[in-house]
Amino acid sequence: MTFDLWSLSAWVLPALLAITLHEAAHGYAARALGDPTAERAGRISLNPLRHIDPFGTILLPGILILTQAGFLFGYARPVPVDLRYLASPRRGMMIVAAAGPAMNLALALAAAILYHLVPLLPDTVARWIAANLSNAMRFNVLLAVFNMLPIPPLDGGRVAVGLLPRPLALPLARLERIGILIVLGLFLVVPMLDLGIDPVGWFLLAPARAVIDVILLVTGHR
């Protein structure tokens, strides 16, 4: 994947919307379940600046662009959640965690539906809008798949902790402090070692392609 100014302009808006609405969805879900922590911290917001993580939102995508990794993803600052406010902490945390990836899948579906309107647009903007919608679908699916990996502190890890029986949930929950290091090692360090192992393809790109195929099918593009 090569990036010029035109390509970057067609990625910035989809990426910002995907990351911002992902985090806002966590906050809205938490508030709906009785936890005001995210709202008090100003994290229930559509302002991207409130959700930016210096590494996950800026540095990591920049590294992937500069190294021409062939894919692009990032993440924002986690929305704070106080389990004491939730009537059922395990169930509540699962719902709050799943809200972000669910929002990304909804955005990907919406982008695929809106793509049907591209032929109605003037030629001067149709190509750029089409690129934005295509990138929005791909980025949102990739973000959802990435976040649903069963490694805390990713959303999938928290969902897994809520689903697993206590003897299995507790050891997994203890990975919260080092989980992001595991993720970075798996997707950045391992590919650089040229071991013939492809975690990016196995755990991100292949599942993302499968989800995209389903979205294209149900929205009439296949």
Number of C-alpha atoms within 10 A of each C-alpha: 11 12 12 7 8 10 15 13 14 20 20 14 14 24 23 22 17 29 26 25 23 29 30 27 25 29 30 21 21 29 19 12 18 16 22 18 19 23 18 10 12 13 25 25 18 15 15 18 12 17 25 19 16 12 15 16 20 14 13 19 19 16 14 17 18 11 11 13 15 10 16 20 19 23 26 21 17 19 22 18 21 14 16 10 16 18 12 12 15 15 14 22 24 20 20 23 29 22 23 28 27 19 21 26 26 15 23 29 21 16 23 25 17 15 19 13 12 16 11 8 12 9 10 8 10 16 15 16 17 21 18 23 25 19 22 28 26 25 26 30 30 28 24 26 22 25 23 22 19 17 24 25 22 20 28 22 24 26 25 20 24 20 14 12 10 12 8 12 17 13 11 20 19 13 16 16 11 12 19 15 11 15 17 12 13 16 16 17 12 16 16 10 9 9 8 8 13 14 15 17 13 11 15 21 18 15 16 22 15 11 19 21 13 14 22 16 12 13 16 10 13 9
